[in-house]
Amino acid sequence: MDAANVSDGLVATMANGDNATFTVDNGTVMINDATVTTADVAASNGIIHVIDKVLLPPVEEPALEDITGVAAGTGVHGALVAALAHAELVATLQGEGPFTVFAPTDAAFEAAGINLTTFDNDEANATLADILLYHVVAGSVSAADVTDGMTATMANGDNATFTVDNGTVMVGAATVTAADVAASNGIIHVIDAVLMPPADEVVEEEPEVVDPFAGVDCAETVGIDSSGFAFDPVVVTIAVGETVCWSWEDSSMPHNVKEIDGFKSTTYVPNGITSGEAASTVAFHHTFTEDTTFYYACQPHIAMEMFGQVVVGDGGSEPEPASTTESEDTPGFMALGALVAVIGALALMGRTDPEN
């Protein structure tokens, strides 16, 4: 190649396979950074151009490793690499990417108290993976891309907020101590603290409301009045075959329903109808299948005359009091009559016999 064939910007492939670039400026020819001082020196088998420097082939830069490889080689991210392996995320971060990883140092892991031996089941490992993915952005985010107040969605789905103040970049509460560490599939930013994902908001489920009388047809419902010492209503009337429900919830005092043997009696019916032990919440029902009057009391407050009654149908038959008047046909009546007759006769004899 003679000097006449050299043009500015010409690239020639050298015998070693590397390229060299020519520049031509005001008649001065350069090849890379060497200047041609004498051109077109003829030889039997070619041309010589004299230059003022030895040309050194370009140094091949070693191929970049992926993010996990770069992290493993820093000397301060052993805990991070071990955690990625424990959570089975190494293959993920060896993927095509690009990824941006905010990489806590070993000191940051120690300060966070993260001990991989405690992540010993599927649930714990899922928690570890959630923490680690909160350090990863799916995409390339260089330091120049970060602005104050910027929010990024991390690989676990949660957001992280950045602050920039006088050249100091923070993500969450962690400070970026080294930025833009290149990897073949992304960028690493070294940080001084482990980022913890925000706690998931606990949504309290409304407790299921269970109707204690589901499927029960309450003809009447009895509760407790505002005084706490009386049933409300005190007396209910229903038809035979109907059901009465007793219901109160969170009352100030415990109450119950317990059968007694008569109106305002203090004698309980053995094996009688009862709601059980007195309680502040009661849901009790009973179906009455015959004409009767059901008398009951609140056992803890019977001294306060806390009584109630249920009239079923015609209320049932009341026992009739025994008759105190005997008929003339009864033996007692005839004996009394005979006695009166004898006394009358004696009195008459006394009047007719002067000696007596």
Summary of the structure (lengths in Angstrom):
residues: 356
radius of gyration: 53.7
end to end distance: 193.9
largest distance: 208.2
contacts: 874
relative contact order: 0.07
helix: 21%
strand: 32%
